[in-house]
Amino acid sequence: MTEDAAAAEPTAATPVVRRAEDVTYEPVDAADGLEKGVLVDDSDGAPNFAMRRFTLAPGSEVPRHTNAVEHEQYVLEGEYVVGIGSEEYAVSAGDSLLIPAGTEHWYRNASDEQGAFVCVVPNGDDTIELVD
């Protein structure tokens, strides 16, 4: 095998199983009522993506913002509104979303129940900008 071919081969990651009770949730500074738990990321040896679980408390809102990286999301529980660009979407458990990099988006949970979703993003730096 040539040196170039060896460099092109992906390195094998070590499997990771993280139990729900082992995930720590922390408040997200940008919004009261939004918490994030990191399920798997590069610190676990995941070479490409980070998977996080967010909870959105009843009555909470996440302000309009953009991210430098794409987001793929899967709604786990609750019903809430996601604004993407100029459209608003009512989402509930089982729905999935793609929010392209640089696209303005926001969240509003007007219900009496917690919302929760899985969000997958590429590993690496992400710049978050609040939109006035």
Secondary structure as UniProt FT lines:
FT   HELIX           3..8
FT   HELIX           20..22
FT   STRAND          25..27
FT   TURN            29..30
FT   TURN            32..33
FT   STRAND          34..40
FT   HELIX           42..44
FT   STRAND          49..56
FT   TURN            58..59
FT   STRAND          61..67
FT   STRAND          71..77
FT   STRAND          79..84
FT   TURN            85..86
FT   STRAND          87..92
FT   TURN            93..94
FT   STRAND          96..99
FT   TURN            101..102
FT   STRAND          105..108
FT   STRAND          115..122
FT   STRAND          128..130
//
